[in-house]
Amino acid sequence: MPVSHDDLTIERVETIILDVPLRRPHKFARVTMDAQPVLLTLIHTRSGVVGVGEGVVPGGPWWGGESVESMKVTIDTYVVPLLLGRRVDDIEGIWRDISDRVNANLYAKTAVEVALHDAWARCLGVPVHTLLGGLARTSIDVTWALGAEPEEVVVEEALAKLHAGEHRSFKLKMGALPPEEDTRRICAITEKLAGSAGVRVDLNARWDLMTSRTYLPRLVAAGVELVEQPVPGEQVEALAEINALLPVPVMADESLRTPVDAVRLVRLRAADVWSMKTTKMGGLRRSRDIVAIAKAADIPCHGGTSIETGIGTAASLHLACAAPGVTWGSELFGPLLFAEEILQTPLRYVDGELQLPEGPGLGVTLNLDAVAALRRTDLVRGE
Ligand code: MG
């Protein structure tokens, strides 16, 4: 059936904050979270098609300044009036108009941009990856984030996952402890795992150049195979110096959000691998542009996560499967960390890989009962 103007025209937009509990606390250098707030954005068209996008940051505004609360207010107040009456396939036109009204706020823009893609694809009866040009792959390797428990517990967890065939590599968060103690802990864990599993560390921009030069070579000597974002995002020159110093890849995450950031990283050869997160980049199209820049510079990309539920993870998976340059696996483990499922059919992890779901749009459907149960009623979370 041909798609009508009404099918495509936006009639209503809903933004819903959920607080989704985690299976175990997830620790970053600066914060620990035991529930992840997410903002679902639902775009309804006149004929009843609904597209869903997820705005989500890793546990609060420490990473990039946005939060689910700021996203909701920004979208409800400044973005929704620009959407009503527009067509869901006018994504570039809508992006331009939103960007004229709202600077930065890429996480909020992602929630809207992904919902537009989901709605448009559903109107056409095709998967979102078709709108991105089709498939380069149908699944992606998924690394696992180990917790901050004592060394023996962490090693035991990693070996159990390795032997069960669930994951082949592991990511350890660093930066919460003093550098000497942190390094000793991670070296002890790495020495037990290196050889049978890949071990990567993420400093989340916590160290300075001097600390990095002092401690990172020890981590590499212990067997760490990749170091993610040791220094603050804006210190790209320092990142480049560390990348030149270390014999293993340095991955850029906080330093990479826009195509302009990408060009700067290339010019300085500041990182050997780039962390792609649809959430931090403003959605699927900007992420695809950045992967294209990486590919032209011969830099592999990794499918990063902001700890998305199944909605945001599905969006990131469509991008990772559609963009040929995402060749360095992924950390799309978000749904495995959650204690509650918000999809009718969960995403499937098989033999260490996340499988692309089939069906129109993102290929996933919200469980509205679960959404209702996890919904936050006030903008600000009550304690
Ligand atoms: Mg990171």
Residues whose N, C-alpha, C, O or C-beta is under 5 A from the ligand:
A	BS01	MG	D202 D253
